[in-house]
Amino acid sequence: LIFMVILIKVYTFIILSICKKMTPKKILLLLAVLMLFSCNTSTKNNTTPKNVILLISDGTGLSQISSAFYFKETPSNYQRFQTIGLMTTSSSREDVTDSAAGATAFAAGVKSYNGAIGVADDSTMVKNLVEIVSSKNIKTGMIATSSITHATPASFYAHVISRNFEEEIAVQLAESDIDFFAGGGLQFFNNRKDKQNILNTLTSNNFNIDTIGLTTLSSITNSKKVGYLLAKQGMDRISEGRGDFLPKATELGIQFLSKDNQPFFLMSEGSQIDWGGHDNDAPYLVSELIDFDNTIGKVLDFAEQDGNTLVIVTSDHETGGFTLASKKKYSTDGEEYDDYKEIEMTFSTTGHSASLIPVFAFGPGAEEFSGIYDNTAIFDKIMKVTNWE
């Protein structure tokens, strides 16, 4: 600091001495040159993130995202992104993926068959992101509005040949390196066919387990690991009283994982947007999408203040063939017409579709996520910009 002060004083003395011998016109020219030099030699923004938060809105395509712009009472947080890409989603054997193959692509960077959790197309185990980064003292967390053993979160810590093996997935979660998790799925831990109580395994592996509700950071700050299992299977719908579990759990996860100033990776999933699509239930879908949008807001607020966190928002696939169409109406003489002043939400399927999926990125390394690429590139790009691999 002393050296910098001396340098500034010497620099100022030299400039003043030069200016005494110059005309006003030459002084202005000198100042312009100095300003240009300062701009060209300024330090570049940090492009290597310390933390990564991956937000997955299961079953969400562009139409689902668009619904927030029409039906949310406040501005959508999606519009805060400047970097946007597109992603293809096919699995190794099918043009239309499911959540298991889609999340395995995100978590391990490999194509696999529908239903696969953390295994390649030949059913051999593939190392996932949590396993890779945990060995480097990077904290990890999983959050979902489904069961925490459901396809998307499971792909980040488990290895099974079928997503239906949720009791086995629960065992693998208890033995994993994950530091924080929150979601449903309690029955896969304490009401099992094999009569084991995996809650005991979690406790013996340093997890502080809560089955009542989310707590505050002060109540868990001294815990080594924390897990919340708050429903037998999936969490309640927003319309059935779940409240702001997803944004609150995500915020709490960020606080817990970052409390010791260590780098962290957090995956948080709005699982039930997909379920609304499968049910062709537009109000269900939109309410879950808005909840996810609110979660994006909490995460972006943290990332903007932190400055060292990369935020990626995407989906594994689109569900329901959801469309924001013009409302069908009938004239007085019984003729059908499209009323462009009103939106009618329609579906074309109760399953998944093969639409390209948007990818939104914010923070250090965000520019890497522009363009069009395969879903396996999400893993590759995270590893590239963080240097975690």
C-alpha positions as CSV (number, residue, x, y, z in Angstrom):
1,L,0.0,0.0,0.0
2,I,2.8,2.4,0.9
3,F,4.5,1.6,-2.4
4,M,1.3,2.3,-4.3
5,V,0.9,5.7,-2.6
6,I,4.5,6.7,-3.4
7,L,4.0,5.6,-7.0
8,I,0.9,7.7,-7.4
9,K,2.6,10.7,-5.9
10,V,5.6,10.3,-8.3
11,Y,3.2,9.8,-11.2
12,T,1.2,12.9,-10.3
13,F,4.4,15.0,-10.0
14,I,5.7,13.9,-13.4
15,I,2.3,14.7,-15.1
16,L,2.1,18.1,-13.4
17,S,5.6,18.9,-14.5
18,I,4.9,18.0,-18.1
19,C,1.6,19.9,-18.1
20,K,3.3,23.2,-17.0
21,K,5.2,23.2,-20.3
22,M,2.1,22.3,-22.5
23,T,-0.7,24.2,-24.1
24,P,-4.3,23.4,-22.9
25,K,-4.9,21.6,-26.2
26,K,-1.9,19.2,-25.6
27,I,-3.0,18.7,-22.0
28,L,-6.4,17.4,-23.2
29,L,-4.7,15.1,-25.7
30,L,-2.4,13.7,-23.0
31,L,-5.4,13.0,-20.7
32,A,-7.3,11.2,-23.5
33,V,-4.2,9.0,-24.1
34,L,-3.9,8.2,-20.4
35,M,-7.6,7.3,-20.2
36,L,-7.3,5.0,-23.2
37,F,-4.2,3.3,-21.7
38,S,-6.1,2.8,-18.4
39,C,-9.0,1.1,-20.2
40,N,-6.8,-1.2,-22.1
41,T,-4.7,-2.3,-19.1
42,S,-7.6,-2.8,-16.7
43,T,-7.9,-6.2,-15.0
44,K,-10.3,-8.7,-16.6
45,N,-13.4,-10.0,-14.9
46,N,-12.9,-13.3,-13.1
47,T,-13.9,-16.2,-15.4
48,T,-13.3,-19.1,-13.0
49,P,-16.2,-19.6,-10.6
50,K,-15.6,-20.8,-7.1
51,N,-19.1,-22.2,-6.7
52,V,-21.7,-23.7,-9.1
53,I,-25.5,-23.7,-8.6
54,L,-27.4,-25.9,-11.1
55,L,-31.2,-25.3,-11.2
56,I,-33.2,-27.9,-13.0
57,S,-36.9,-27.3,-13.9
58,D,-37.9,-30.8,-14.7
59,G,-40.1,-31.1,-17.8
60,T,-39.8,-27.4,-18.8
61,G,-39.5,-26.2,-22.3
62,L,-39.8,-22.6,-23.7
63,S,-43.6,-22.5,-23.5
64,Q,-43.5,-23.4,-19.8
65,I,-40.9,-20.7,-19.2
66,S,-43.0,-18.3,-21.2
67,S,-46.0,-18.9,-18.9
68,A,-44.2,-17.0,-16.1
69,F,-44.2,-13.9,-18.3
70,Y,-48.0,-14.0,-18.6
71,F,-49.2,-15.5,-15.3
72,K,-46.7,-14.4,-12.7
73,E,-47.7,-11.2,-10.8
74,T,-44.2,-9.9,-10.6
75,P,-41.5,-9.8,-13.3
76,S,-40.0,-13.2,-14.2
77,N,-36.4,-13.8,-13.0
78,Y,-35.6,-15.5,-16.3
79,Q,-35.3,-12.0,-17.8
80,R,-32.3,-11.3,-15.6
81,F,-30.1,-13.6,-17.8
82,Q,-27.9,-12.3,-20.6
83,T,-26.4,-15.6,-21.7
84,I,-28.7,-18.2,-23.2
85,G,-28.0,-21.4,-25.1
86,L,-30.0,-24.4,-26.5
87,M,-29.5,-28.0,-25.7
88,T,-30.4,-31.3,-27.4
89,T,-31.7,-34.0,-25.0
90,S,-31.9,-37.5,-26.7
91,S,-30.8,-40.4,-24.6
92,S,-28.4,-43.2,-25.9
93,R,-31.2,-45.4,-27.3
94,E,-34.2,-43.1,-27.6
95,D,-34.9,-39.7,-29.3
96,V,-37.0,-38.7,-26.4
97,T,-35.2,-38.8,-23.0
98,D,-36.5,-39.4,-19.5
99,S,-35.3,-37.7,-16.4
100,A,-32.9,-40.4,-15.4
101,A,-30.9,-40.4,-18.6
102,G,-31.1,-36.6,-18.8
103,A,-29.8,-36.1,-15.3
104,T,-27.0,-38.7,-15.8
105,A,-25.9,-36.7,-18.8
106,F,-25.7,-33.6,-16.6
107,A,-24.1,-35.4,-13.7
108,A,-21.5,-37.6,-15.5
109,G,-21.3,-36.3,-19.1
110,V,-22.3,-39.6,-20.7
111,K,-25.2,-40.8,-22.8
112,S,-27.3,-43.6,-21.3
113,Y,-30.6,-45.3,-21.7
114,N,-33.9,-44.1,-20.3
115,G,-34.2,-45.2,-16.7
116,A,-30.4,-45.3,-16.1
117,I,-29.0,-43.7,-12.9
118,G,-25.3,-43.0,-13.0
119,V,-24.4,-45.9,-15.4
120,A,-23.4,-45.9,-19.0
121,D,-25.3,-47.5,-21.9
122,D,-23.7,-50.8,-21.1
123,S,-24.8,-50.5,-17.4
124,T,-21.2,-49.9,-16.1
125,M,-20.8,-47.3,-13.4
126,V,-19.7,-43.8,-14.4
127,K,-18.2,-41.4,-11.9
128,N,-20.6,-38.5,-11.2
129,L,-19.9,-34.8,-10.4
130,V,-20.4,-35.2,-6.6
131,E,-17.9,-38.0,-6.5
132,I,-15.4,-36.0,-8.5
133,V,-15.6,-32.8,-6.6
134,S,-15.9,-34.1,-3.1
135,S,-12.4,-35.5,-3.3
136,K,-11.3,-31.9,-3.8
137,N,-12.9,-30.6,-0.6
138,I,-15.8,-29.1,-2.5
139,K,-19.1,-29.2,-0.6
140,T,-22.2,-30.6,-2.4
141,G,-25.9,-30.4,-2.0
142,M,-29.2,-31.8,-3.5
143,I,-32.7,-30.3,-3.3
144,A,-35.9,-31.5,-4.9
145,T,-39.7,-31.1,-4.6
146,S,-39.9,-34.8,-5.4
147,S,-38.4,-37.6,-3.3
148,I,-34.7,-37.0,-2.9
149,T,-34.2,-40.5,-4.3
150,H,-36.1,-39.5,-7.5
151,A,-34.4,-39.7,-10.9
152,T,-32.9,-36.2,-11.2
153,P,-31.3,-35.9,-7.7
154,A,-30.3,-39.6,-7.6
155,S,-28.2,-39.3,-10.8
156,F,-25.8,-37.0,-9.0
157,Y,-24.8,-39.5,-6.3
158,A,-26.1,-43.0,-7.1
159,H,-25.5,-45.8,-9.5
160,V,-28.3,-48.2,-10.3
161,I,-29.6,-49.8,-13.6
162,S,-33.1,-48.6,-13.0
163,R,-34.5,-45.4,-11.5
164,N,-37.2,-47.6,-9.8
165,F,-34.7,-48.9,-7.2
166,E,-35.4,-46.1,-4.8
167,E,-34.6,-48.1,-1.7
168,E,-31.2,-48.9,-3.0
169,I,-30.7,-45.3,-4.0
170,A,-31.6,-44.3,-0.4
171,V,-28.8,-46.5,0.9
172,Q,-26.3,-44.9,-1.6
173,L,-27.4,-41.4,-0.5
174,A,-26.7,-42.3,3.1
175,E,-23.2,-43.5,2.2
176,S,-22.5,-40.7,-0.2
177,D,-20.2,-37.6,0.1
178,I,-23.2,-35.2,-0.1
179,D,-23.2,-32.5,2.6
180,F,-26.7,-31.2,2.4
181,F,-30.0,-32.5,1.0
182,A,-33.7,-31.6,1.3
183,G,-36.8,-33.1,-0.2
184,G,-39.3,-35.9,0.2
185,G,-38.8,-39.7,0.1
186,L,-38.8,-40.6,3.8
187,Q,-40.5,-44.0,3.2
188,F,-37.5,-45.2,1.2
189,F,-35.4,-44.8,4.4
190,N,-37.7,-45.9,7.3
191,N,-40.5,-47.9,5.7
192,R,-38.6,-50.3,3.5
193,K,-39.3,-53.8,2.2
194,D,-36.1,-55.1,3.8
195,K,-37.1,-53.5,7.2
196,Q,-33.8,-51.6,7.5
197,N,-33.9,-48.1,9.0
198,I,-31.5,-46.1,6.8
199,L,-32.1,-43.0,9.0
200,N,-29.7,-44.8,11.4
201,T,-27.1,-45.1,8.6
202,L,-27.5,-41.4,7.8
203,T,-26.9,-40.5,11.5
204,S,-23.9,-42.8,11.8
205,N,-22.5,-41.1,8.7
206,N,-22.6,-37.7,10.4
207,F,-25.9,-36.5,9.0
208,N,-28.2,-34.3,11.2
209,I,-31.6,-35.5,10.0
210,D,-34.8,-33.6,10.3
211,T,-38.2,-35.0,9.3
212,I,-40.4,-32.1,10.6
213,G,-39.5,-29.0,8.6
214,L,-36.7,-26.7,7.4
215,T,-34.8,-25.0,10.2
216,T,-32.5,-22.0,10.3
217,L,-28.8,-21.8,9.6
218,S,-28.0,-21.1,13.3
219,S,-29.5,-24.5,14.3
220,I,-27.4,-26.5,11.9
221,T,-24.2,-24.4,11.6
222,N,-22.3,-26.8,13.8
223,S,-23.5,-29.9,11.9
224,K,-21.1,-31.7,9.6
225,K,-23.9,-32.8,7.2
226,V,-27.6,-32.0,7.1
227,G,-30.6,-33.8,5.6
228,Y,-34.3,-32.9,5.5
229,L,-36.8,-35.7,4.6
230,L,-40.1,-33.8,4.8
231,A,-42.6,-36.1,3.0
232,K,-43.2,-39.8,2.5
233,Q,-42.8,-39.6,-1.2
234,G,-42.8,-36.3,-3.2
235,M,-43.5,-33.0,-1.4
236,D,-47.0,-31.6,-1.5
237,R,-48.0,-29.4,-4.5
238,I,-47.8,-25.7,-4.2
239,S,-51.6,-25.7,-4.4
240,E,-51.8,-28.2,-1.5
241,G,-49.7,-26.1,1.0
242,R,-46.1,-26.8,0.2
243,G,-45.4,-23.1,0.5
244,D,-42.0,-21.7,-0.3
245,F,-40.1,-24.8,0.5
246,L,-38.0,-24.8,-2.8
247,P,-36.6,-21.2,-2.5
248,K,-36.1,-21.5,1.2
249,A,-34.4,-24.9,1.1
250,T,-32.2,-23.6,-1.8
251,E,-31.3,-20.5,0.2
252,L,-30.6,-22.6,3.3
253,G,-28.4,-25.0,1.3
254,I,-26.3,-22.1,-0.1
255,Q,-25.9,-20.7,3.5
256,F,-24.9,-24.1,4.9
257,L,-22.5,-25.1,2.1
258,S,-20.7,-21.7,2.0
259,K,-20.5,-21.1,5.8
260,D,-16.9,-22.1,6.0
261,N,-16.0,-20.3,2.8
262,Q,-15.4,-23.5,0.9
263,P,-16.3,-23.9,-2.7
264,F,-19.6,-25.7,-3.3
265,F,-21.8,-27.4,-5.9
266,L,-25.6,-27.3,-5.4
267,M,-28.3,-28.9,-7.6
268,S,-31.9,-27.7,-6.9
269,E,-34.8,-29.2,-8.8
270,G,-38.4,-27.9,-9.4
271,S,-39.5,-31.5,-9.9
272,Q,-43.3,-31.1,-10.2
273,I,-43.4,-28.9,-13.3
274,D,-42.9,-32.2,-15.0
275,W,-45.8,-33.8,-13.1
276,G,-48.2,-31.0,-14.1
277,G,-47.2,-31.7,-17.7
278,H,-47.8,-35.4,-17.4
279,D,-51.3,-34.7,-15.9
280,N,-52.0,-32.0,-18.6
281,D,-52.9,-29.8,-15.6
282,A,-52.0,-26.3,-16.6
283,P,-52.7,-24.5,-13.3
284,Y,-50.5,-27.2,-11.5
285,L,-47.8,-26.7,-14.0
286,V,-47.8,-22.9,-13.9
287,S,-47.9,-22.7,-10.1
288,E,-44.8,-25.0,-9.9
289,L,-43.0,-23.0,-12.6
290,I,-43.6,-19.7,-10.7
291,D,-42.2,-21.3,-7.6
292,F,-39.1,-22.3,-9.5
293,D,-38.9,-18.8,-10.9
294,N,-38.9,-17.4,-7.4
295,T,-36.1,-19.8,-6.6
296,I,-34.1,-18.5,-9.5
297,G,-34.5,-15.0,-8.0
298,K,-33.1,-16.1,-4.6
299,V,-30.1,-17.7,-6.3
300,L,-29.3,-14.8,-8.6
301,D,-29.5,-12.4,-5.7
302,F,-26.8,-14.5,-3.9
303,A,-24.7,-14.8,-7.1
304,E,-24.8,-11.1,-7.9
305,Q,-23.6,-10.2,-4.4
306,D,-21.1,-13.1,-4.2
307,G,-19.4,-12.5,-7.6
308,N,-17.8,-15.9,-7.6
309,T,-20.8,-18.2,-8.3
310,L,-21.8,-19.6,-11.7
311,V,-25.6,-20.1,-12.0
312,I,-27.0,-22.5,-14.7
313,V,-30.7,-22.9,-15.2
314,T,-32.0,-25.6,-17.5
315,S,-34.3,-28.6,-17.8
316,D,-33.8,-32.3,-18.7
317,H,-36.6,-32.3,-21.2
318,E,-40.0,-30.9,-22.1
319,T,-43.2,-32.6,-20.9
320,G,-46.7,-32.4,-22.2
321,G,-46.2,-30.7,-25.5
322,F,-47.3,-27.5,-23.6
323,T,-48.4,-24.6,-25.8
324,L,-49.6,-21.0,-25.1
325,A,-52.2,-20.9,-27.8
326,S,-54.9,-18.3,-28.6
327,K,-58.2,-19.0,-27.0
328,K,-60.8,-20.8,-29.1
329,K,-64.2,-19.0,-29.2
330,Y,-67.4,-19.1,-31.1
331,S,-69.2,-16.3,-32.9
332,T,-72.9,-15.6,-32.5
333,D,-73.5,-17.8,-35.6
334,G,-71.6,-20.7,-34.1
335,E,-68.4,-20.3,-36.1
336,E,-65.2,-21.1,-34.3
337,Y,-62.4,-18.5,-34.3
338,D,-59.1,-17.7,-32.5
339,D,-59.2,-14.9,-30.0
340,Y,-55.6,-13.5,-30.0
341,K,-56.5,-11.3,-26.9
342,E,-56.7,-14.4,-24.6
343,I,-54.2,-17.3,-24.0
344,E,-55.4,-20.9,-23.7
345,M,-52.9,-23.4,-22.3
346,T,-53.0,-26.7,-24.3
347,F,-51.1,-30.0,-24.4
348,S,-50.3,-32.4,-27.2
349,T,-49.1,-35.4,-25.1
350,T,-49.1,-36.8,-21.6
351,G,-45.4,-37.8,-22.1
352,H,-42.1,-36.1,-22.8
353,S,-41.1,-34.4,-26.1
354,A,-37.8,-34.0,-28.0
355,S,-37.8,-30.2,-28.1
356,L,-34.5,-28.4,-27.7
357,I,-34.2,-27.0,-24.2
358,P,-33.0,-23.5,-23.2
359,V,-30.0,-23.1,-21.0
360,F,-29.5,-19.8,-19.0
361,A,-26.2,-18.9,-17.3
362,F,-25.0,-16.1,-15.1
363,G,-21.7,-15.4,-13.4
364,P,-18.1,-16.3,-14.0
365,G,-17.8,-18.7,-17.0
366,A,-21.4,-18.0,-18.1
367,E,-20.3,-17.2,-21.7
368,E,-19.3,-20.9,-22.1
369,F,-23.0,-21.9,-22.1
370,S,-24.1,-19.9,-25.2
371,G,-24.7,-21.7,-28.5
372,I,-26.3,-25.1,-29.3
373,Y,-24.9,-28.3,-27.8
374,D,-25.8,-31.7,-26.4
375,N,-27.0,-32.2,-22.8
376,T,-23.7,-34.0,-21.9
377,A,-22.0,-30.7,-22.5
378,I,-23.5,-29.3,-19.3
379,F,-21.1,-31.6,-17.3
380,D,-18.2,-30.8,-19.6
381,K,-18.7,-27.1,-19.5
382,I,-18.9,-27.0,-15.7
383,M,-15.7,-29.0,-15.4
384,K,-14.0,-26.7,-18.0
385,V,-14.9,-23.4,-16.4
386,T,-14.2,-24.4,-12.8
387,N,-11.1,-26.5,-13.4
388,W,-12.6,-29.0,-11.0
389,E,-11.6,-32.0,-13.1
